[in-house]
Amino acid sequence: MINEIILANGGFLDLITVKSEEVKSAIESVTFVVVILMVVITAVKTKLSIAAILMSAIVGGIVLWLVNGGINVTSDLARDEFGSAPAIVNTQTVL
């Protein structure tokens, strides 16, 4: 059975790649549900306090951003911004 799956997918590395993408998708989905529950529980515990709900939603948004690769996006943007050196302009003063 395992050999059939490995051969059908083209190899062991392809199988690992497919499974890791499935796990990543599952983790993102579970995180989304946990964040929604966190906001709802906070709303109930604080008797619909707007400040507590907003703070909970902001923290949940940051967690979702981090889980979905927000650090990678930020590092790529910083690398692109700081990696490209500005053009060097030589000036000469003629007297």
Biopython code that builds the backbone (N, CA, C, O; Angstrom):
import numpy as np
from Bio.PDB.StructureBuilder import StructureBuilder

atoms = [
    (1, "MET", "N", (0.834, -1.202, 0.000)),
    (1, "MET", "CA", (0.000, 0.000, 0.000)),
    (1, "MET", "C", (0.871, 1.255, 0.000)),
    (1, "MET", "O", (0.667, 2.161, -0.807)),
    (2, "ILE", "N", (1.850, 1.298, 0.919)),
    (2, "ILE", "CA", (2.735, 2.469, 0.999)),
    (2, "ILE", "C", (3.541, 2.595, -0.287)),
    (2, "ILE", "O", (3.713, 3.697, -0.808)),
    (3, "ASN", "N", (4.034, 1.472, -0.799)),
    (3, "ASN", "CA", (4.819, 1.509, -2.039)),
    (3, "ASN", "C", (3.996, 2.039, -3.200)),
    (3, "ASN", "O", (4.515, 2.767, -4.047)),
    (4, "GLU", "N", (2.703, 1.677, -3.249)),
    (4, "GLU", "CA", (1.835, 2.173, -4.316)),
    (4, "GLU", "C", (1.665, 3.681, -4.222)),
    (4, "GLU", "O", (1.667, 4.371, -5.242)),
    (5, "ILE", "N", (1.517, 4.198, -3.001)),
    (5, "ILE", "CA", (1.367, 5.640, -2.814)),
    (5, "ILE", "C", (2.647, 6.355, -3.217)),
    (5, "ILE", "O", (2.602, 7.379, -3.898)),
    (6, "ILE", "N", (3.784, 5.818, -2.799)),
    (6, "ILE", "CA", (5.063, 6.451, -3.126)),
    (6, "ILE", "C", (5.292, 6.443, -4.630)),
    (6, "ILE", "O", (5.705, 7.454, -5.196)),
    (7, "LEU", "N", (5.030, 5.323, -5.279)),
    (7, "LEU", "CA", (5.240, 5.239, -6.725)),
    (7, "LEU", "C", (4.235, 6.090, -7.496)),
    (7, "LEU", "O", (4.585, 6.676, -8.521)),
    (8, "ALA", "N", (2.998, 6.167, -7.022)),
    (8, "ALA", "CA", (1.978, 6.952, -7.712)),
    (8, "ALA", "C", (2.285, 8.438, -7.644)),
    (8, "ALA", "O", (1.995, 9.176, -8.586)),
    (9, "ASN", "N", (2.868, 8.884, -6.539)),
    (9, "ASN", "CA", (3.167, 10.306, -6.385)),
    (9, "ASN", "C", (4.518, 10.697, -6.947)),
    (9, "ASN", "O", (4.856, 11.881, -6.966)),
    (10, "GLY", "N", (5.284, 9.749, -7.397)),
    (10, "GLY", "CA", (6.554, 10.085, -8.018)),
    (10, "GLY", "C", (7.739, 9.960, -7.084)),
    (10, "GLY", "O", (8.859, 10.245, -7.507)),
    (11, "GLY", "N", (7.561, 9.556, -5.856)),
    (11, "GLY", "CA", (8.689, 9.380, -4.964)),
    (11, "GLY", "C", (8.380, 9.799, -3.547)),
    (11, "GLY", "O", (7.334, 10.374, -3.246)),
    (12, "PHE", "N", (9.322, 9.489, -2.697)),
    (12, "PHE", "CA", (9.155, 9.755, -1.268)),
    (12, "PHE", "C", (9.135, 11.250, -0.968)),
    (12, "PHE", "O", (8.352, 11.703, -0.133)),
    (13, "LEU", "N", (9.982, 12.014, -1.638)),
    (13, "LEU", "CA", (10.021, 13.469, -1.388)),
    (13, "LEU", "C", (8.729, 14.152, -1.821)),
    (13, "LEU", "O", (8.270, 15.097, -1.179)),
    (14, "ASP", "N", (8.147, 13.666, -2.915)),
    (14, "ASP", "CA", (6.859, 14.222, -3.333)),
    (14, "ASP", "C", (5.777, 13.932, -2.302)),
    (14, "ASP", "O", (4.930, 14.780, -2.022)),
    (15, "LEU", "N", (5.813, 12.734, -1.742)),
    (15, "LEU", "CA", (4.843, 12.366, -0.707)),
    (15, "LEU", "C", (5.003, 13.264, 0.515)),
    (15, "LEU", "O", (4.017, 13.743, 1.075)),
    (16, "ILE", "N", (6.249, 13.490, 0.924)),
    (16, "ILE", "CA", (6.500, 14.355, 2.075)),
    (16, "ILE", "C", (6.045, 15.786, 1.784)),
    (16, "ILE", "O", (5.474, 16.444, 2.653)),
    (17, "THR", "N", (6.292, 16.262, 0.580)),
    (17, "THR", "CA", (5.870, 17.613, 0.212)),
    (17, "THR", "C", (4.355, 17.753, 0.279)),
    (17, "THR", "O", (3.845, 18.739, 0.810)),
    (18, "VAL", "N", (3.641, 16.781, -0.250)),
    (18, "VAL", "CA", (2.174, 16.814, -0.235)),
    (18, "VAL", "C", (1.660, 16.785, 1.200)),
    (18, "VAL", "O", (0.773, 17.556, 1.565)),
    (19, "LYS", "N", (2.221, 15.895, 2.008)),
    (19, "LYS", "CA", (1.765, 15.778, 3.402)),
    (19, "LYS", "C", (2.087, 17.029, 4.210)),
    (19, "LYS", "O", (1.289, 17.440, 5.052)),
    (20, "SER", "N", (3.239, 17.639, 3.968)),
    (20, "SER", "CA", (3.576, 18.854, 4.718)),
    (20, "SER", "C", (2.656, 20.007, 4.341)),
    (20, "SER", "O", (2.307, 20.821, 5.196)),
    (21, "GLU", "N", (2.259, 20.089, 3.078)),
    (21, "GLU", "CA", (1.296, 21.122, 2.677)),
    (21, "GLU", "C", (-0.068, 20.885, 3.321)),
    (21, "GLU", "O", (-0.748, 21.836, 3.706)),
    (22, "GLU", "N", (-0.469, 19.617, 3.437)),
    (22, "GLU", "CA", (-1.739, 19.300, 4.093)),
    (22, "GLU", "C", (-1.686, 19.670, 5.576)),
    (22, "GLU", "O", (-2.655, 20.198, 6.120)),
    (23, "VAL", "N", (-0.566, 19.395, 6.221)),
    (23, "VAL", "CA", (-0.411, 19.730, 7.643)),
    (23, "VAL", "C", (-0.422, 21.243, 7.816)),
    (23, "VAL", "O", (-1.053, 21.756, 8.741)),
    (24, "LYS", "N", (0.264, 21.956, 6.941)),
    (24, "LYS", "CA", (0.286, 23.421, 7.018)),
    (24, "LYS", "C", (-1.125, 23.990, 6.878)),
    (24, "LYS", "O", (-1.509, 24.893, 7.621)),
    (25, "SER", "N", (-1.882, 23.469, 5.939)),
    (25, "SER", "CA", (-3.261, 23.931, 5.743)),
    (25, "SER", "C", (-4.117, 23.629, 6.974)),
    (25, "SER", "O", (-4.939, 24.451, 7.378)),
    (26, "ALA", "N", (-3.924, 22.454, 7.566)),
    (26, "ALA", "CA", (-4.691, 22.090, 8.756)),
    (26, "ALA", "C", (-4.344, 22.994, 9.929)),
    (26, "ALA", "O", (-5.230, 23.410, 10.676)),
    (27, "ILE", "N", (-3.057, 23.303, 10.098)),
    (27, "ILE", "CA", (-2.640, 24.179, 11.189)),
    (27, "ILE", "C", (-3.232, 25.573, 11.018)),
    (27, "ILE", "O", (-3.676, 26.184, 11.990)),
    (28, "GLU", "N", (-3.242, 26.077, 9.791)),
    (28, "GLU", "CA", (-3.828, 27.398, 9.541)),
    (28, "GLU", "C", (-5.319, 27.399, 9.852)),
    (28, "GLU", "O", (-5.829, 28.359, 10.429)),
    (29, "SER", "N", (-6.021, 26.338, 9.479)),
    (29, "SER", "CA", (-7.463, 26.255, 9.738)),
    (29, "SER", "C", (-7.757, 26.175, 11.238)),
    (29, "SER", "O", (-8.654, 26.854, 11.738)),
    (30, "VAL", "N", (-7.000, 25.348, 11.944)),
    (30, "VAL", "CA", (-7.205, 25.213, 13.395)),
    (30, "VAL", "C", (-6.895, 26.529, 14.097)),
    (30, "VAL", "O", (-7.607, 26.924, 15.020)),
    (31, "THR", "N", (-5.841, 27.204, 13.668)),
    (31, "THR", "CA", (-5.495, 28.492, 14.272)),
    (31, "THR", "C", (-6.603, 29.505, 14.067)),
    (31, "THR", "O", (-6.928, 30.260, 14.983)),
    (32, "PHE", "N", (-7.188, 29.533, 12.883)),
    (32, "PHE", "CA", (-8.287, 30.459, 12.613)),
    (32, "PHE", "C", (-9.467, 30.198, 13.550)),
    (32, "PHE", "O", (-10.043, 31.135, 14.104)),
    (33, "VAL", "N", (-9.822, 28.930, 13.724)),
    (33, "VAL", "CA", (-10.942, 28.582, 14.606)),
    (33, "VAL", "C", (-10.614, 28.962, 16.053)),
    (33, "VAL", "O", (-11.476, 29.482, 16.762)),
    (34, "VAL", "N", (-9.382, 28.708, 16.497)),
    (34, "VAL", "CA", (-8.990, 29.041, 17.870)),
    (34, "VAL", "C", (-9.042, 30.548, 18.099)),
    (34, "VAL", "O", (-9.471, 30.998, 19.162)),
    (35, "VAL", "N", (-8.610, 31.329, 17.115)),
    (35, "VAL", "CA", (-8.653, 32.789, 17.255)),
    (35, "VAL", "C", (-10.093, 33.275, 17.349)),
    (35, "VAL", "O", (-10.394, 34.139, 18.173)),
    (36, "ILE", "N", (-10.977, 32.745, 16.534)),
    (36, "ILE", "CA", (-12.395, 33.134, 16.596)),
    (36, "ILE", "C", (-12.975, 32.779, 17.973)),
    (36, "ILE", "O", (-13.683, 33.579, 18.584)),
    (37, "LEU", "N", (-12.667, 31.583, 18.443)),
    (37, "LEU", "CA", (-13.159, 31.193, 19.774)),
    (37, "LEU", "C", (-12.594, 32.090, 20.863)),
    (37, "LEU", "O", (-13.297, 32.433, 21.814)),
    (38, "MET", "N", (-11.334, 32.472, 20.731)),
    (38, "MET", "CA", (-10.711, 33.355, 21.716)),
    (38, "MET", "C", (-11.437, 34.703, 21.767)),
    (38, "MET", "O", (-11.685, 35.234, 22.849)),
    (39, "VAL", "N", (-11.772, 35.244, 20.617)),
    (39, "VAL", "CA", (-12.473, 36.531, 20.578)),
    (39, "VAL", "C", (-13.872, 36.388, 21.179)),
    (39, "VAL", "O", (-14.314, 37.257, 21.931)),
    (40, "VAL", "N", (-14.562, 35.308, 20.857)),
    (40, "VAL", "CA", (-15.916, 35.101, 21.395)),
    (40, "VAL", "C", (-15.867, 34.906, 22.912)),
    (40, "VAL", "O", (-16.684, 35.477, 23.634)),
    (41, "ILE", "N", (-14.924, 34.113, 23.394)),
    (41, "ILE", "CA", (-14.808, 33.889, 24.846)),
    (41, "ILE", "C", (-14.471, 35.194, 25.561)),
    (41, "ILE", "O", (-15.005, 35.474, 26.634)),
    (42, "THR", "N", (-13.586, 35.988, 24.968)),
    (42, "THR", "CA", (-13.249, 37.283, 25.568)),
    (42, "THR", "C", (-14.475, 38.188, 25.616)),
    (42, "THR", "O", (-14.699, 38.883, 26.607)),
    (43, "ALA", "N", (-15.264, 38.179, 24.553)),
    (43, "ALA", "CA", (-16.467, 39.007, 24.521)),
    (43, "ALA", "C", (-17.456, 38.594, 25.610)),
    (43, "ALA", "O", (-18.067, 39.443, 26.260)),
    (44, "VAL", "N", (-17.606, 37.297, 25.801)),
    (44, "VAL", "CA", (-18.546, 36.810, 26.808)),
    (44, "VAL", "C", (-18.036, 37.107, 28.217)),
    (44, "VAL", "O", (-18.798, 37.556, 29.073)),
    (45, "LYS", "N", (-16.750, 36.857, 28.457)),
    (45, "LYS", "CA", (-16.192, 37.069, 29.793)),
    (45, "LYS", "C", (-16.197, 38.536, 30.200)),
    (45, "LYS", "O", (-16.381, 38.848, 31.376)),
    (46, "THR", "N", (-15.999, 39.436, 29.252)),
    (46, "THR", "CA", (-15.933, 40.860, 29.588)),
    (46, "THR", "C", (-17.274, 41.557, 29.390)),
    (46, "THR", "O", (-17.351, 42.784, 29.458)),
    (47, "LYS", "N", (-18.314, 40.794, 29.150)),
    (47, "LYS", "CA", (-19.669, 41.333, 28.951)),
    (47, "LYS", "C", (-19.692, 42.366, 27.830)),
    (47, "LYS", "O", (-20.208, 43.472, 27.995)),
    (48, "LEU", "N", (-19.123, 41.986, 26.690)),
    (48, "LEU", "CA", (-19.108, 42.772, 25.452)),
    (48, "LEU", "C", (-18.370, 44.105, 25.597)),
    (48, "LEU", "O", (-18.801, 45.121, 25.049)),
    (49, "SER", "N", (-17.291, 44.097, 26.314)),
    (49, "SER", "CA", (-16.455, 45.284, 26.431)),
    (49, "SER", "C", (-15.710, 45.494, 25.106)),
    (49, "SER", "O", (-14.969, 44.622, 24.649)),
    (50, "ILE", "N", (-15.920, 46.649, 24.509)),
    (50, "ILE", "CA", (-15.345, 46.936, 23.195)),
    (50, "ILE", "C", (-13.814, 46.904, 23.240)),
    (50, "ILE", "O", (-13.185, 46.374, 22.323)),
    (51, "ALA", "N", (-13.214, 47.456, 24.281)),
    (51, "ALA", "CA", (-11.753, 47.491, 24.374)),
    (51, "ALA", "C", (-11.170, 46.084, 24.440)),
    (51, "ALA", "O", (-10.187, 45.782, 23.763)),
    (52, "ALA", "N", (-11.768, 45.235, 25.244)),
    (52, "ALA", "CA", (-11.266, 43.864, 25.369)),
    (52, "ALA", "C", (-11.450, 43.086, 24.070)),
    (52, "ALA", "O", (-10.577, 42.310, 23.681)),
    (53, "ILE", "N", (-12.568, 43.290, 23.405)),
    (53, "ILE", "CA", (-12.811, 42.607, 22.128)),
    (53, "ILE", "C", (-11.815, 43.075, 21.079)),
    (53, "ILE", "O", (-11.286, 42.261, 20.321)),
    (54, "LEU", "N", (-11.553, 44.373, 21.025)),
    (54, "LEU", "CA", (-10.593, 44.899, 20.057)),
    (54, "LEU", "C", (-9.183, 44.366, 20.330)),
    (54, "LEU", "O", (-8.479, 43.965, 19.403)),
    (55, "MET", "N", (-8.779, 44.363, 21.581)),
    (55, "MET", "CA", (-7.455, 43.845, 21.919)),
    (55, "MET", "C", (-7.347, 42.363, 21.578)),
    (55, "MET", "O", (-6.329, 41.917, 21.048)),
    (56, "SER", "N", (-8.375, 41.615, 21.875)),
    (56, "SER", "CA", (-8.383, 40.194, 21.550)),
    (56, "SER", "C", (-8.318, 39.977, 20.041)),
    (56, "SER", "O", (-7.613, 39.086, 19.566)),
    (57, "ALA", "N", (-9.046, 40.783, 19.301)),
    (57, "ALA", "CA", (-9.038, 40.665, 17.837)),
    (57, "ALA", "C", (-7.677, 41.052, 17.258)),
    (57, "ALA", "O", (-7.207, 40.428, 16.307)),
    (58, "ILE", "N", (-7.048, 42.074, 17.826)),
    (58, "ILE", "CA", (-5.721, 42.497, 17.348)),
    (58, "ILE", "C", (-4.691, 41.396, 17.619)),
    (58, "ILE", "O", (-3.895, 41.061, 16.742)),
    (59, "VAL", "N", (-4.707, 40.840, 18.821)),
    (59, "VAL", "CA", (-3.783, 39.750, 19.149)),
    (59, "VAL", "C", (-4.050, 38.543, 18.250)),
    (59, "VAL", "O", (-3.115, 37.907, 17.763)),
    (60, "GLY", "N", (-5.309, 38.237, 18.037)),
    (60, "GLY", "CA", (-5.653, 37.128, 17.147)),
    (60, "GLY", "C", (-5.190, 37.373, 15.722)),
    (60, "GLY", "O", (-4.716, 36.454, 15.053)),
    (61, "GLY", "N", (-5.323, 38.602, 15.258)),
    (61, "GLY", "CA", (-4.849, 38.935, 13.915)),
    (61, "GLY", "C", (-3.346, 38.783, 13.787)),
    (61, "GLY", "O", (-2.846, 38.313, 12.764)),
    (62, "ILE", "N", (-2.623, 39.183, 14.831)),
    (62, "ILE", "CA", (-1.159, 39.029, 14.811)),
    (62, "ILE", "C", (-0.786, 37.543, 14.797)),
    (62, "ILE", "O", (0.128, 37.137, 14.080)),
    (63, "VAL", "N", (-1.488, 36.742, 15.581)),
    (63, "VAL", "CA", (-1.219, 35.300, 15.597)),
    (63, "VAL", "C", (-1.492, 34.691, 14.220)),
    (63, "VAL", "O", (-0.691, 33.898, 13.725)),
    (64, "LEU", "N", (-2.603, 35.051, 13.606)),
    (64, "LEU", "CA", (-2.909, 34.533, 12.266)),
    (64, "LEU", "C", (-1.863, 34.976, 11.251)),
    (64, "LEU", "O", (-1.468, 34.199, 10.381)),
    (65, "TRP", "N", (-1.418, 36.215, 11.359)),
    (65, "TRP", "CA", (-0.398, 36.731, 10.455)),
    (65, "TRP", "C", (0.899, 35.941, 10.605)),
    (65, "TRP", "O", (1.535, 35.587, 9.612)),
    (66, "LEU", "N", (1.287, 35.667, 11.848)),
    (66, "LEU", "CA", (2.513, 34.905, 12.088)),
    (66, "LEU", "C", (2.398, 33.472, 11.578)),
    (66, "LEU", "O", (3.340, 32.941, 10.990)),
    (67, "VAL", "N", (1.243, 32.847, 11.803)),
    (67, "VAL", "CA", (1.056, 31.464, 11.358)),
    (67, "VAL", "C", (1.067, 31.377, 9.832)),
    (67, "VAL", "O", (1.565, 30.401, 9.270)),
    (68, "ASN", "N", (0.531, 32.372, 9.173)),
    (68, "ASN", "CA", (0.471, 32.354, 7.710)),
    (68, "ASN", "C", (1.743, 32.861, 7.048)),
    (68, "ASN", "O", (1.744, 33.111, 5.843)),
    (69, "GLY", "N", (2.816, 33.018, 7.798)),
    (69, "GLY", "CA", (4.096, 33.387, 7.204)),
    (69, "GLY", "C", (4.366, 34.870, 7.173)),
    (69, "GLY", "O", (5.079, 35.341, 6.286)),
    (70, "GLY", "N", (3.832, 35.608, 8.092)),
    (70, "GLY", "CA", (4.041, 37.052, 8.125)),
    (70, "GLY", "C", (5.488, 37.446, 8.320)),
    (70, "GLY", "O", (5.938, 38.452, 7.771)),
    (71, "ILE", "N", (6.223, 36.665, 9.096)),
    (71, "ILE", "CA", (7.634, 36.982, 9.319)),
    (71, "ILE", "C", (8.408, 36.825, 8.021)),
    (71, "ILE", "O", (9.298, 37.626, 7.733)),
    (72, "ASN", "N", (8.085, 35.811, 7.238)),
    (72, "ASN", "CA", (8.771, 35.615, 5.960)),
    (72, "ASN", "C", (8.489, 36.762, 5.003)),
    (72, "ASN", "O", (9.391, 37.223, 4.304)),
    (73, "VAL", "N", (7.258, 37.223, 4.966)),
    (73, "VAL", "CA", (6.909, 38.350, 4.093)),
    (73, "VAL", "C", (7.681, 39.596, 4.512)),
    (73, "VAL", "O", (8.230, 40.306, 3.670)),
    (74, "THR", "N", (7.719, 39.855, 5.812)),
    (74, "THR", "CA", (8.420, 41.033, 6.312)),
    (74, "THR", "C", (9.918, 40.948, 6.037)),
    (74, "THR", "O", (10.528, 41.935, 5.626)),
    (75, "SER", "N", (10.509, 39.789, 6.256)),
    (75, "SER", "CA", (11.951, 39.652, 6.002)),
    (75, "SER", "C", (12.255, 39.778, 4.516)),
    (75, "SER", "O", (13.284, 40.341, 4.143)),
    (76, "ASP", "N", (11.371, 39.261, 3.658)),
    (76, "ASP", "CA", (11.582, 39.414, 2.212)),
    (76, "ASP", "C", (11.502, 40.878, 1.801)),
    (76, "ASP", "O", (12.304, 41.341, 0.989)),
    (77, "LEU", "N", (10.541, 41.606, 2.357)),
    (77, "LEU", "CA", (10.427, 43.033, 2.041)),
    (77, "LEU", "C", (11.649, 43.802, 2.514)),
    (77, "LEU", "O", (12.166, 44.656, 1.795)),
    (78, "ALA", "N", (12.110, 43.501, 3.718)),
    (78, "ALA", "CA", (13.294, 44.184, 4.250)),
    (78, "ALA", "C", (14.533, 43.835, 3.434)),
    (78, "ALA", "O", (15.362, 44.703, 3.160)),
    (79, "ARG", "N", (14.661, 42.589, 3.051)),
    (79, "ARG", "CA", (15.807, 42.163, 2.254)),
    (79, "ARG", "C", (15.802, 42.864, 0.896)),
    (79, "ARG", "O", (16.849, 43.295, 0.412)),
    (80, "ASP", "N", (14.632, 42.977, 0.291)),
    (80, "ASP", "CA", (14.539, 43.675, -0.993)),
    (80, "ASP", "C", (14.875, 45.155, -0.845)),
    (80, "ASP", "O", (15.548, 45.736, -1.696)),
    (81, "GLU", "N", (14.399, 45.757, 0.243)),
    (81, "GLU", "CA", (14.598, 47.187, 0.446)),
    (81, "GLU", "C", (16.045, 47.519, 0.746)),
    (81, "GLU", "O", (16.604, 48.457, 0.177)),
    (82, "PHE", "N", (16.651, 46.752, 1.638)),
    (82, "PHE", "CA", (18.011, 47.063, 2.061)),
    (82, "PHE", "C", (19.070, 46.374, 1.210)),
    (82, "PHE", "O", (20.240, 46.755, 1.240)),
    (83, "GLY", "N", (18.667, 45.374, 0.461)),
    (83, "GLY", "CA", (19.622, 44.659, -0.370)),
    (83, "GLY", "C", (20.005, 45.419, -1.622)),
    (83, "GLY", "O", (21.113, 45.259, -2.134)),
    (84, "SER", "N", (19.105, 46.237, -2.114)),
    (84, "SER", "CA", (19.417, 46.997, -3.322)),
    (84, "SER", "C", (20.059, 48.313, -2.909)),
    (84, "SER", "O", (19.434, 49.161, -2.272)),
    (85, "ALA", "N", (21.294, 48.457, -3.280)),
    (85, "ALA", "CA", (22.035, 49.668, -2.902)),
    (85, "ALA", "C", (21.599, 50.827, -3.782)),
    (85, "ALA", "O", (21.275, 50.628, -4.953)),
    (86, "PRO", "N", (21.587, 52.021, -3.240)),
    (86, "PRO", "CA", (21.221, 53.175, -4.056)),
    (86, "PRO", "C", (22.298, 53.455, -5.109)),
    (86, "PRO", "O", (23.453, 53.057, -4.962)),
    (87, "ALA", "N", (21.899, 54.130, -6.139)),
    (87, "ALA", "CA", (22.844, 54.465, -7.202)),
    (87, "ALA", "C", (23.898, 55.427, -6.669)),
    (87, "ALA", "O", (23.586, 56.368, -5.939)),
    (88, "ILE", "N", (25.126, 55.181, -7.036)),
    (88, "ILE", "CA", (26.223, 56.045, -6.600)),
    (88, "ILE", "C", (26.397, 57.146, -7.631)),
    (88, "ILE", "O", (26.595, 56.889, -8.819)),
    (89, "VAL", "N", (26.320, 58.349, -7.158)),
    (89, "VAL", "CA", (26.441, 59.517, -8.054)),
    (89, "VAL", "C", (27.727, 60.231, -7.696)),
    (89, "VAL", "O", (27.928, 60.637, -6.552)),
    (90, "ASN", "N", (28.602, 60.384, -8.687)),
    (90, "ASN", "CA", (29.841, 61.119, -8.487)),
    (90, "ASN", "C", (29.643, 62.546, -8.984)),
    (90, "ASN", "O", (29.157, 62.775, -10.092)),
    (91, "THR", "N", (30.020, 63.474, -8.164)),
    (91, "THR", "CA", (29.930, 64.873, -8.571)),
    (91, "THR", "C", (31.306, 65.486, -8.541)),
    (91, "THR", "O", (32.136, 65.148, -7.697)),
    (92, "GLN", "N", (31.536, 66.381, -9.460)),
    (92, "GLN", "CA", (32.813, 67.091, -9.509)),
    (92, "GLN", "C", (32.521, 68.562, -9.522)),
    (92, "GLN", "O", (31.608, 69.037, -10.197)),
    (93, "THR", "N", (33.313, 69.269, -8.763)),
    (93, "THR", "CA", (33.168, 70.734, -8.733)),
    (93, "THR", "C", (34.276, 71.315, -9.598)),
    (93, "THR", "O", (35.461, 71.049, -9.391)),
    (94, "VAL", "N", (33.862, 72.106, -10.563)),
    (94, "VAL", "CA", (34.832, 72.758, -11.462)),
    (94, "VAL", "C", (34.949, 74.202, -11.047)),
    (94, "VAL", "O", (33.950, 74.916, -10.954)),
    (95, "LEU", "N", (36.199, 74.642, -10.791)),
    (95, "LEU", "CA", (36.421, 76.028, -10.378)),
    (95, "LEU", "C", (36.994, 76.842, -11.488)),
    (95, "LEU", "O", (37.244, 78.035, -11.313)),
]
sb = StructureBuilder()
sb.init_structure("model")
sb.init_model(0)
sb.init_chain("A")
sb.init_seg("    ")
for serial, (resi, resn, name, xyz) in enumerate(atoms, 1):
    if name == "N":
        sb.init_residue(resn, " ", resi, " ")
    sb.init_atom(name, np.array(xyz, "f"), 0.0, 1.0, " ", f" {name:<3s}", serial, name[0])
structure = sb.get_structure()
